[in-house]
Amino acid sequence: MDPNNPYQGPQAALLDTPRPGESTVGRARRRPVGHGLRWWTRAWSLVETNWVLWCLVTLVFFAVLLGISLLSLWVPMLGSFVPTLLVPVLSAGLCHLAWRRWTDDEFQFFDFFAGFSHRTGPLFVTGLIQLLLQVVYSAAMAAMALVLFGAEGTAFFGGAFGATGAPATTAVDADGAAPLLIGMVGAALFVPYMALIWFQAPLVYFGDRGAFRALGESFTAVLRNWLPMLWYSVIVMMVLTFWGGVFWVFFVFANTLFSGVSQILANALLGLAAAVSGLFLMAVSMISVYASFRDIFGADDEPEAAPEL
């Protein structure tokens, strides 16, 4: 159709969904400690507006990763590596859904797969980098066990990670030294690993960063905001601990007060409630990553108050 035809009807790019780019996703900035709570509350406000769909998306997210992981029963390499490659692609889809709701756009389930149509290659490279980091992390743990405890420490480490042929017990784990030290060093190494990948996927997807550049920017952002990140982590642990404690009490009372068919029915209903509420909290936890990304990198001129959804 001639673009200069004055009689043609109006046209709009209905399928063209604009996204923030490198010009709007700036450098990491320091945020106050209290923003650790704000990230959680803003994510909660996004999820509660359509919690059924968010729970469904979260269920599909974990079901896809679990289904591929089960392939390790037949194809060990595929089942071990592919989930890590897919996590950034699926995480970008979650962030895309959160971005659409934040801007008050229509929320559709199939937008969850946006990472397979936008920045797909860089997102897969992001997954590859995360996979390599996991390999480096595992190698560092194995080397640490070898240096501290020799062959027995390596055998213990291999047994803990499912290696075949590892003895069930060793002289090292008999006195508890290996589990304690390996656990402490593992936790210490896990923190910088999470700092490297925390904002990597949204930086690649929204900020048009390369996978390696996003790795460094993510680490810098977490380092600059370690206080609100620490407060955020405490809040998440408190919420999950409270949730687990409440349902544990409910299950104890159900098994004490009921018996027979009533007990089975009560446990089934509590199990369903625990599963749904758990999916809700997992959705809030994952979307809070987007809320923190939006706040720290200034993806737009966000208001001080939480968005009214």
C-alpha positions as CSV (number, residue, x, y, z in Angstrom):
1,M,0.0,0.0,0.0
2,D,1.2,3.5,-0.9
3,P,2.3,5.2,2.4
4,N,1.3,8.6,0.9
5,N,-2.3,7.4,0.1
6,P,-4.6,9.8,2.1
7,Y,-7.5,7.4,2.0
8,Q,-5.8,4.5,3.7
9,G,-6.8,3.6,7.3
10,P,-4.6,4.4,10.3
11,Q,-1.9,1.8,11.1
12,A,-0.2,0.9,14.3
13,A,2.6,-1.5,15.2
14,L,0.5,-3.5,17.5
15,L,3.0,-6.4,17.7
16,D,6.0,-4.1,18.3
17,T,6.5,-4.1,22.1
18,P,9.1,-1.4,23.0
19,R,11.6,-2.3,25.6
20,P,14.2,-0.3,27.6
21,G,17.5,-0.2,25.8
22,E,21.1,0.7,26.6
23,S,20.1,4.4,26.6
24,T,17.6,4.0,29.5
25,V,19.3,1.2,31.5
26,G,22.1,3.2,33.0
27,R,25.0,2.4,35.3
28,A,24.4,0.9,38.7
29,R,23.7,3.4,41.4
30,R,23.7,3.1,45.2
31,R,20.4,2.7,46.9
32,P,19.4,3.2,50.5
33,V,19.3,0.2,52.8
34,G,15.5,0.4,53.1
35,H,15.1,-0.3,49.4
36,G,15.8,-4.0,50.2
37,L,12.2,-4.1,51.6
38,R,10.9,-1.9,48.8
39,W,12.0,-4.5,46.2
40,W,10.0,-7.2,47.9
41,T,6.9,-5.1,48.4
42,R,6.8,-3.9,44.8
43,A,7.2,-7.4,43.5
44,W,4.4,-8.5,45.9
45,S,2.1,-5.7,44.4
46,L,2.8,-6.9,40.9
47,V,2.2,-10.6,41.6
48,E,-1.0,-10.2,43.7
49,T,-2.8,-8.4,40.9
50,N,-3.0,-11.7,38.9
51,W,-1.6,-14.3,41.3
52,V,-3.2,-17.2,39.4
53,L,-1.4,-16.5,36.2
54,W,1.9,-15.8,38.0
55,C,1.6,-19.1,39.9
56,L,1.0,-20.9,36.6
57,V,4.0,-19.2,35.0
58,T,6.2,-20.1,38.0
59,L,5.0,-23.7,37.8
60,V,5.8,-23.9,34.1
61,F,9.3,-22.3,34.8
62,F,10.2,-25.0,37.3
63,A,8.5,-27.8,35.4
64,V,10.5,-27.1,32.2
65,L,13.8,-27.1,34.1
66,L,12.8,-30.2,36.1
67,G,11.7,-32.0,32.9
68,I,15.0,-31.3,31.2
69,S,16.9,-32.3,34.3
70,L,15.2,-35.7,34.3
71,L,16.7,-36.3,30.9
72,S,20.0,-36.9,32.8
73,L,18.6,-40.3,33.6
74,W,19.1,-41.2,29.9
75,V,21.4,-38.5,28.6
76,P,23.6,-37.3,31.5
77,M,25.4,-34.4,29.7
78,L,22.1,-33.0,28.3
79,G,20.2,-33.2,31.6
80,S,23.1,-31.5,33.4
81,F,23.9,-28.7,31.1
82,V,20.7,-27.7,29.2
83,P,18.8,-26.4,32.3
84,T,21.6,-23.9,33.0
85,L,21.6,-22.7,29.4
86,L,17.8,-22.1,29.6
87,V,17.6,-20.4,32.9
88,P,18.6,-16.9,31.5
89,V,16.1,-17.3,28.6
90,L,13.3,-18.2,30.9
91,S,14.3,-15.6,33.5
92,A,14.2,-12.9,30.8
93,G,10.6,-14.0,30.1
94,L,9.7,-13.5,33.7
95,C,11.3,-10.1,33.7
96,H,9.4,-9.3,30.5
97,L,6.1,-10.1,32.1
98,A,7.0,-8.0,35.2
99,W,7.9,-5.1,32.9
100,R,4.6,-5.3,31.0
101,R,2.6,-5.3,34.2
102,W,4.8,-2.4,35.6
103,T,3.9,-0.3,32.6
104,D,0.2,-1.5,32.9
105,D,0.2,-3.4,29.6
106,E,-1.8,-6.5,28.9
107,F,-0.5,-9.6,30.6
108,Q,-0.5,-12.7,28.5
109,F,0.9,-16.1,29.4
110,F,2.8,-16.6,26.2
111,D,4.9,-13.5,26.8
112,F,6.7,-15.7,29.3
113,F,8.6,-17.1,26.2
114,A,9.8,-13.6,25.1
115,G,13.4,-14.6,25.6
116,F,13.1,-17.0,22.7
117,S,12.3,-14.2,20.3
118,H,14.4,-11.2,21.6
119,R,18.1,-11.3,22.5
120,T,18.0,-15.1,22.3
121,G,21.6,-15.6,21.3
122,P,23.1,-13.3,24.0
123,L,20.8,-15.0,26.6
124,F,22.1,-18.4,25.6
125,V,25.7,-17.1,25.8
126,T,24.7,-15.8,29.3
127,G,23.7,-19.4,30.2
128,L,26.9,-20.8,28.8
129,I,28.9,-18.4,30.9
130,Q,26.9,-19.3,34.0
131,L,27.6,-23.0,33.2
132,L,31.3,-22.3,33.0
133,L,31.2,-20.5,36.3
134,Q,29.5,-23.5,37.8
135,V,32.2,-25.8,36.5
136,V,34.9,-23.4,37.9
137,Y,33.0,-23.4,41.2
138,S,32.9,-27.2,41.4
139,A,36.6,-27.5,40.4
140,A,37.5,-25.0,43.1
141,M,35.6,-26.9,45.7
142,A,37.2,-30.2,44.6
143,A,40.7,-28.6,44.7
144,M,40.0,-27.2,48.2
145,A,38.9,-30.6,49.4
146,L,42.0,-32.2,47.9
147,V,44.4,-29.7,49.5
148,L,42.8,-29.8,52.9
149,F,42.0,-33.5,53.2
150,G,43.8,-35.3,50.4
151,A,42.2,-38.2,48.5
152,E,39.6,-38.8,51.3
153,G,38.4,-35.2,51.1
154,T,38.0,-35.5,47.3
155,A,36.1,-38.8,47.8
156,F,33.8,-37.1,50.3
157,F,33.2,-34.2,48.0
158,G,32.5,-36.5,45.1
159,G,30.1,-38.5,47.2
160,A,28.2,-35.4,48.2
161,F,27.7,-34.4,44.6
162,G,26.6,-37.9,43.5
163,A,29.9,-39.2,42.1
164,T,29.8,-43.0,41.6
165,G,32.3,-45.1,43.4
166,A,32.7,-42.7,46.4
167,P,32.7,-44.5,49.7
168,A,29.7,-43.9,52.0
169,T,31.9,-42.9,54.9
170,T,35.5,-41.8,55.3
171,A,37.8,-40.9,58.1
172,V,37.4,-37.3,57.2
173,D,33.6,-37.1,57.6
174,A,33.7,-39.1,60.8
175,D,34.8,-36.1,62.9
176,G,32.6,-33.6,60.9
177,A,35.6,-31.5,59.8
178,A,35.1,-32.0,56.0
179,P,31.4,-31.1,55.9
180,L,31.9,-28.0,58.1
181,L,34.9,-26.6,56.2
182,I,33.7,-27.5,52.7
183,G,30.3,-26.0,53.5
184,M,31.9,-22.7,54.8
185,V,34.2,-22.4,51.8
186,G,31.4,-23.3,49.5
187,A,29.1,-20.6,50.9
188,A,31.9,-18.0,50.7
189,L,32.5,-18.9,47.0
190,F,28.7,-19.0,46.3
191,V,28.2,-15.3,47.3
192,P,30.4,-13.8,44.5
193,Y,29.0,-16.3,42.0
194,M,25.5,-15.0,42.7
195,A,26.7,-11.4,42.6
196,L,28.0,-12.1,39.1
197,I,24.8,-13.5,37.7
198,W,22.1,-11.7,39.8
199,F,21.5,-8.9,37.2
200,Q,23.1,-10.6,34.2
201,A,20.0,-11.8,32.4
202,P,17.9,-8.5,32.7
203,L,21.0,-6.5,31.7
204,V,21.4,-8.6,28.5
205,Y,17.6,-8.5,27.8
206,F,16.7,-5.0,28.7
207,G,20.0,-3.1,28.5
208,D,21.4,-4.7,25.3
209,R,24.6,-5.6,27.2
210,G,26.9,-8.3,26.1
211,A,27.0,-11.4,28.3
212,F,30.5,-10.6,29.6
213,R,29.8,-6.9,30.2
214,A,26.6,-7.8,32.0
215,L,28.6,-10.1,34.3
216,G,30.8,-7.3,35.4
217,E,28.0,-4.8,35.8
218,S,26.0,-7.2,37.9
219,F,28.9,-7.8,40.2
220,T,29.5,-4.0,40.5
221,A,25.8,-3.4,41.2
222,V,25.7,-5.9,44.0
223,L,28.9,-4.7,45.5
224,R,27.7,-1.1,45.5
225,N,24.4,-2.1,47.1
226,W,25.5,-4.8,49.5
227,L,23.6,-3.3,52.4
228,P,20.2,-3.2,50.8
229,M,21.0,-6.6,49.2
230,L,21.8,-8.0,52.7
231,W,18.6,-6.6,54.1
232,Y,16.6,-8.0,51.2
233,S,18.1,-11.4,51.8
234,V,17.1,-11.3,55.4
235,I,13.6,-10.4,54.5
236,V,13.3,-13.3,52.0
237,M,14.6,-15.7,54.6
238,M,12.2,-14.4,57.3
239,V,9.2,-14.7,54.9
240,L,10.1,-18.2,53.8
241,T,10.9,-19.3,57.4
242,F,7.5,-17.9,58.6
243,W,5.7,-19.6,55.7
244,G,7.4,-23.0,56.4
245,G,6.7,-22.7,60.2
246,V,3.0,-21.9,59.7
247,F,2.4,-24.9,57.5
248,W,4.4,-27.2,59.7
249,V,2.1,-26.2,62.6
250,F,-1.0,-26.7,60.5
251,F,0.2,-30.2,59.4
252,V,1.0,-31.1,63.1
253,F,-2.5,-30.0,64.2
254,A,-4.1,-31.9,61.3
255,N,-2.4,-35.1,62.1
256,T,-3.2,-34.7,65.8
257,L,-6.9,-33.7,65.5
258,F,-8.0,-35.9,62.6
259,S,-7.6,-39.6,61.7
260,G,-8.5,-41.9,58.8
261,V,-10.2,-40.3,55.8
262,S,-10.4,-36.9,57.5
263,Q,-6.7,-36.8,58.1
264,I,-6.0,-37.7,54.5
265,L,-8.3,-35.0,53.3
266,A,-6.9,-32.4,55.6
267,N,-3.3,-33.2,54.6
268,A,-4.3,-33.0,50.9
269,L,-5.9,-29.6,51.4
270,L,-3.0,-28.3,53.3
271,G,-0.6,-29.7,50.7
272,L,-2.5,-27.9,48.0
273,A,-2.5,-24.6,50.0
274,A,1.2,-25.0,50.7
275,A,2.0,-25.6,47.0
276,V,0.0,-22.6,45.7
277,S,1.3,-20.3,48.4
278,G,4.8,-21.6,47.7
279,L,4.4,-20.8,44.0
280,F,3.2,-17.3,44.9
281,L,6.2,-16.6,47.1
282,M,8.6,-18.0,44.5
283,A,7.0,-15.7,41.9
284,V,7.4,-12.7,44.3
285,S,11.1,-13.7,44.9
286,M,11.9,-13.9,41.2
287,I,10.1,-10.7,40.3
288,S,11.8,-8.9,43.2
289,V,15.0,-9.4,41.1
290,Y,13.4,-7.3,38.4
291,A,12.3,-4.7,40.9
292,S,15.8,-4.4,42.3
293,F,17.2,-4.2,38.7
294,R,14.8,-1.4,37.8
295,D,15.7,0.5,41.0
296,I,19.4,0.2,40.8
297,F,20.0,0.7,37.1
298,G,17.3,3.4,36.7
299,A,15.6,1.8,33.8
300,D,13.1,4.7,33.8
301,D,12.1,7.6,36.0
302,E,10.3,5.4,38.5
303,P,8.3,7.1,41.2
304,E,9.2,6.9,44.8
305,A,5.9,5.1,45.7
306,A,5.1,1.6,44.5
307,P,3.1,1.5,41.2
308,E,-0.6,1.4,41.6
309,L,-1.7,-1.7,39.7
